Amino acid sequence: MRPSSETGLAAGLKKYLAPLTDLALRLYMANIFFKSGWLKFQNYMNDDWDSTLFLFEEVHPVPFLPVDVAAVMGTAGELGLSTLLALGLFARFGALGLLVMTTVIQIVMPTPHVHIIWAIMLATTLAHGAGTLSIDTIIKRLRFMR
């Protein structure tokens, strides 16, 4: 490992605050999408999938996709991609997928500021990765140990 040119406060922030901030950002965004996907999954488990289909048909229809396909893809994406993001496992892939979903949400259901903030948060993880408190980092360290 190369020596750091940062000293004092900057080094401490990078070492301790940055990993916690990366983790908090990932968990915050994952929570938003996971809750949404979990509600849709609960609808399916309670034989109320029609409620989810209604969302994709009337409330926020997804262009160019049949309602049932959009509902399944949306539910799976919210659950799967948010889990990857939370764990920091293939975090850039998870962030990219959720960023695409955020873009679609903003197109079909424009909300000032909220989705833009989500996009910025997801783009941050996409741009520089999950941070040191992630499975991605553990895998990277294990690869270098060989």
Phi and psi in degrees as GROMACS dihedral restraints (atoms count N, CA, C in turn):
[ dihedral_restraints ]
;  ai    aj    ak    al  type     phi  dphi    fc
    3     4     5     6     1   -79.4    20    10
    4     5     6     7     1   149.8    20    10
    6     7     8     9     1   -69.1    20    10
    7     8     9    10     1   145.1    20    10
    9    10    11    12     1   -86.6    20    10
   10    11    12    13     1   140.8    20    10
   12    13    14    15     1   -85.8    20    10
   13    14    15    16     1    -7.2    20    10
   15    16    17    18     1   -84.9    20    10
   16    17    18    19     1   141.7    20    10
   18    19    20    21     1  -135.4    20    10
   19    20    21    22     1   166.8    20    10
   21    22    23    24     1    63.2    20    10
   22    23    24    25     1  -132.7    20    10
   24    25    26    27     1   -61.5    20    10
   25    26    27    28     1   -44.1    20    10
   27    28    29    30     1   -60.2    20    10
   28    29    30    31     1   -42.7    20    10
   30    31    32    33     1   -65.7    20    10
   31    32    33    34     1   -41.5    20    10
   33    34    35    36     1   -64.9    20    10
   34    35    36    37     1   -42.1    20    10
   36    37    38    39     1   -63.7    20    10
   37    38    39    40     1   -43.5    20    10
   39    40    41    42     1   -65.6    20    10
   40    41    42    43     1   -38.8    20    10
   42    43    44    45     1   -75.8    20    10
   43    44    45    46     1   -40.1    20    10
   45    46    47    48     1  -108.6    20    10
   46    47    48    49     1   -43.9    20    10
   48    49    50    51     1   -79.4    20    10
   49    50    51    52     1   -40.8    20    10
   51    52    53    54     1   -58.9    20    10
   52    53    54    55     1   -46.7    20    10
   54    55    56    57     1   -61.8    20    10
   55    56    57    58     1   -38.7    20    10
   57    58    59    60     1   -68.3    20    10
   58    59    60    61     1   -37.9    20    10
   60    61    62    63     1   -66.0    20    10
   61    62    63    64     1   -44.6    20    10
   63    64    65    66     1   -58.7    20    10
   64    65    66    67     1   -44.9    20    10
   66    67    68    69     1   -64.2    20    10
   67    68    69    70     1   -46.1    20    10
   69    70    71    72     1   -60.8    20    10
   70    71    72    73     1   -42.4    20    10
   72    73    74    75     1   -62.2    20    10
   73    74    75    76     1   -45.8    20    10
   75    76    77    78     1   -62.9    20    10
   76    77    78    79     1   -45.7    20    10
   78    79    80    81     1   -67.0    20    10
   79    80    81    82     1   -37.1    20    10
   81    82    83    84     1   -62.5    20    10
   82    83    84    85     1   -49.3    20    10
   84    85    86    87     1   -69.3    20    10
   85    86    87    88     1   -39.4    20    10
   87    88    89    90     1   -61.9    20    10
   88    89    90    91     1   -40.2    20    10
   90    91    92    93     1   -60.3    20    10
   91    92    93    94     1   -43.7    20    10
   93    94    95    96     1   -58.1    20    10
   94    95    96    97     1   -51.0    20    10
   96    97    98    99     1   -74.5    20    10
   97    98    99   100     1   -38.0    20    10
   99   100   101   102     1   -63.2    20    10
  100   101   102   103     1   -43.5    20    10
  102   103   104   105     1   -58.6    20    10
  103   104   105   106     1   -43.5    20    10
  105   106   107   108     1   -63.5    20    10
  106   107   108   109     1   -46.4    20    10
  108   109   110   111     1   -64.9    20    10
  109   110   111   112     1   -37.8    20    10
  111   112   113   114     1   -64.5    20    10
  112   113   114   115     1   -39.7    20    10
  114   115   116   117     1   -62.1    20    10
  115   116   117   118     1   -42.0    20    10
  117   118   119   120     1   -65.3    20    10
  118   119   120   121     1   -41.6    20    10
  120   121   122   123     1   -63.6    20    10
  121   122   123   124     1   -40.1    20    10
  123   124   125   126     1   -62.1    20    10
  124   125   126   127     1   -39.2    20    10
  126   127   128   129     1   -56.8    20    10
  127   128   129   130     1   -45.0    20    10
  129   130   131   132     1   -63.0    20    10
  130   131   132   133     1   -45.9    20    10
  132   133   134   135     1   -66.2    20    10
  133   134   135   136     1   -26.8    20    10
  135   136   137   138     1   -98.7    20    10
  136   137   138   139     1    23.2    20    10
  138   139   140   141     1    53.0    20    10
  139   140   141   142     1    39.1    20    10
  141   142   143   144     1  -127.8    20    10
  142   143   144   145     1    37.3    20    10
  144   145   146   147     1   -61.1    20    10
  145   146   147   148     1   -24.3    20    10
  147   148   149   150     1   -59.8    20    10
  148   149   150   151     1   -31.2    20    10
  150   151   152   153     1   -63.0    20    10
  151   152   153   154     1   -41.4    20    10
  153   154   155   156     1   -68.6    20    10
  154   155   156   157     1   -43.0    20    10
  156   157   158   159     1   -61.2    20    10
  157   158   159   160     1   -37.1    20    10
  159   160   161   162     1   -60.1    20    10
  160   161   162   163     1   -41.7    20    10
  162   163   164   165     1   -57.4    20    10
  163   164   165   166     1   -45.1    20    10
  165   166   167   168     1   -80.2    20    10
  166   167   168   169     1   -14.5    20    10
  168   169   170   171     1   -95.3    20    10
  169   170   171   172     1   -44.7    20    10
  171   172   173   174     1  -110.2    20    10
  172   173   174   175     1   -43.6    20    10
  174   175   176   177     1   -77.2    20    10
  175   176   177   178     1   -53.9    20    10
  177   178   179   180     1  -141.9    20    10
  178   179   180   181     1    80.1    20    10
  180   181   182   183     1   -66.9    20    10
  181   182   183   184     1   138.1    20    10
  183   184   185   186     1   -92.3    20    10
  184   185   186   187     1   123.5    20    10
  186   187   188   189     1   -66.1    20    10
  187   188   189   190     1   146.0    20    10
  189   190   191   192     1    71.0    20    10
  190   191   192   193     1     6.4    20    10
  192   193   194   195     1  -126.9    20    10
  193   194   195   196     1   137.6    20    10
  195   196   197   198     1   -60.8    20    10
  196   197   198   199     1   149.6    20    10
  198   199   200   201     1   -55.9    20    10
  199   200   201   202     1   -46.9    20    10
  201   202   203   204     1   -66.4    20    10
  202   203   204   205     1   -36.0    20    10
  204   205   206   207     1   -68.3    20    10
  205   206   207   208     1   -44.6    20    10
  207   208   209   210     1   -61.3    20    10
  208   209   210   211     1   -39.9    20    10
  210   211   212   213     1   -65.5    20    10
  211   212   213   214     1   -44.4    20    10
  213   214   215   216     1   -68.0    20    10
  214   215   216   217     1   -45.9    20    10
  216   217   218   219     1   -62.9    20    10
  217   218   219   220     1   -41.8    20    10
  219   220   221   222     1   -63.3    20    10
  220   221   222   223     1   -45.8    20    10
  222   223   224   225     1   -64.2    20    10
  223   224   225   226     1   -48.2    20    10
  225   226   227   228     1   -63.4    20    10
  226   227   228   229     1   -41.3    20    10
  228   229   230   231     1   -64.2    20    10
  229   230   231   232     1   -44.8    20    10
  231   232   233   234     1   -62.4    20    10
  232   233   234   235     1   -41.8    20    10
  234   235   236   237     1   -74.6    20    10
  235   236   237   238     1   -49.8    20    10
  237   238   239   240     1   -70.6    20    10
  238   239   240   241     1   -50.7    20    10
  240   241   242   243     1   -66.9    20    10
  241   242   243   244     1   -36.3    20    10
  243   244   245   246     1   -68.3    20    10
  244   245   246   247     1   -33.7    20    10
  246   247   248   249     1   -65.9    20    10
  247   248   249   250     1   -44.6    20    10
  249   250   251   252     1   -59.4    20    10
  250   251   252   253     1   -44.1    20    10
  252   253   254   255     1   -62.7    20    10
  253   254   255   256     1   -45.9    20    10
  255   256   257   258     1   -61.4    20    10
  256   257   258   259     1   -42.8    20    10
  258   259   260   261     1   -75.1    20    10
  259   260   261   262     1   -20.6    20    10
  261   262   263   264     1    72.8    20    10
  262   263   264   265     1    32.9    20    10
  264   265   266   267     1  -108.5    20    10
  265   266   267   268     1   117.1    20    10
  267   268   269   270     1    50.8    20    10
  268   269   270   271     1    45.9    20    10
  270   271   272   273     1   -61.5    20    10
  271   272   273   274     1   -37.0    20    10
  273   274   275   276     1   -64.8    20    10
  274   275   276   277     1   -40.0    20    10
  276   277   278   279     1   -62.3    20    10
  277   278   279   280     1   -46.1    20    10
  279   280   281   282     1   -61.2    20    10
  280   281   282   283     1   -43.8    20    10
  282   283   284   285     1   -64.8    20    10
  283   284   285   286     1   -40.9    20    10
  285   286   287   288     1   -63.0    20    10
  286   287   288   289     1   -45.7    20    10
  288   289   290   291     1   -60.9    20    10
  289   290   291   292     1   -43.7    20    10
  291   292   293   294     1   -70.9    20    10
  292   293   294   295     1   -29.5    20    10
  294   295   296   297     1   -67.1    20    10
  295   296   297   298     1   -40.2    20    10
  297   298   299   300     1   -63.2    20    10
  298   299   300   301     1   -44.7    20    10
  300   301   302   303     1   -61.7    20    10
  301   302   303   304     1   -40.9    20    10
  303   304   305   306     1   -61.7    20    10
  304   305   306   307     1   -40.4    20    10
  306   307   308   309     1   -63.1    20    10
  307   308   309   310     1   -44.6    20    10
  309   310   311   312     1   -63.0    20    10
  310   311   312   313     1   -43.6    20    10
  312   313   314   315     1   -58.9    20    10
  313   314   315   316     1   -44.8    20    10
  315   316   317   318     1   -64.1    20    10
  316   317   318   319     1   -35.5    20    10
  318   319   320   321     1   -68.3    20    10
  319   320   321   322     1   -45.4    20    10
  321   322   323   324     1   -85.8    20    10
  322   323   324   325     1   -19.9    20    10
  324   325   326   327     1  -143.8    20    10
  325   326   327   328     1    70.8    20    10
  327   328   329   330     1   -57.6    20    10
  328   329   330   331     1   127.0    20    10
  330   331   332   333     1  -132.5    20    10
  331   332   333   334     1   116.6    20    10
  333   334   335   336     1   -58.8    20    10
  334   335   336   337     1   136.1    20    10
  336   337   338   339     1    75.0    20    10
  337   338   339   340     1   -49.1    20    10
  339   340   341   342     1   -57.1    20    10
  340   341   342   343     1   -53.8    20    10
  342   343   344   345     1   -71.1    20    10
  343   344   345   346     1   -28.1    20    10
  345   346   347   348     1   -65.9    20    10
  346   347   348   349     1   -42.1    20    10
  348   349   350   351     1   -64.2    20    10
  349   350   351   352     1   -43.3    20    10
  351   352   353   354     1   -57.9    20    10
  352   353   354   355     1   -45.5    20    10
  354   355   356   357     1   -61.5    20    10
  355   356   357   358     1   -41.6    20    10
  357   358   359   360     1   -64.2    20    10
  358   359   360   361     1   -42.5    20    10
  360   361   362   363     1   -65.5    20    10
  361   362   363   364     1   -43.3    20    10
  363   364   365   366     1   -68.3    20    10
  364   365   366   367     1   -38.2    20    10
  366   367   368   369     1   -64.5    20    10
  367   368   369   370     1   -30.5    20    10
  369   370   371   372     1   -62.9    20    10
  370   371   372   373     1   -47.3    20    10
  372   373   374   375     1   -65.9    20    10
  373   374   375   376     1   -40.5    20    10
  375   376   377   378     1   -60.0    20    10
  376   377   378   379     1   -41.7    20    10
  378   379   380   381     1   -72.0    20    10
  379   380   381   382     1   -42.0    20    10
  381   382   383   384     1  -123.7    20    10
  382   383   384   385     1     9.6    20    10
  384   385   386   387     1    89.2    20    10
  385   386   387   388     1  -175.4    20    10
  387   388   389   390     1   -79.4    20    10
  388   389   390   391     1   -18.8    20    10
  390   391   392   393     1    93.5    20    10
  391   392   393   394     1   179.4    20    10
  393   394   395   396     1   -76.1    20    10
  394   395   396   397     1   -22.4    20    10
  396   397   398   399     1   -92.0    20    10
  397   398   399   400     1    68.3    20    10
  399   400   401   402     1  -153.3    20    10
  400   401   402   403     1   159.3    20    10
  402   403   404   405     1   -68.2    20    10
  403   404   405   406     1   -33.4    20    10
  405   406   407   408     1   -55.2    20    10
  406   407   408   409     1   -43.5    20    10
  408   409   410   411     1   -68.6    20    10
  409   410   411   412     1   -38.9    20    10
  411   412   413   414     1   -61.8    20    10
  412   413   414   415     1   -45.0    20    10
  414   415   416   417     1   -61.8    20    10
  415   416   417   418     1   -44.1    20    10
  417   418   419   420     1   -60.5    20    10
  418   419   420   421     1   -43.5    20    10
  420   421   422   423     1   -66.7    20    10
  421   422   423   424     1   -38.0    20    10
  423   424   425   426     1   -66.8    20    10
  424   425   426   427     1   -35.6    20    10
  426   427   428   429     1   -64.9    20    10
  427   428   429   430     1   -37.4    20    10
  429   430   431   432     1   -75.2    20    10
  430   431   432   433     1   -17.2    20    10
  432   433   434   435     1   -77.4    20    10
  433   434   435   436     1   -18.0    20    10
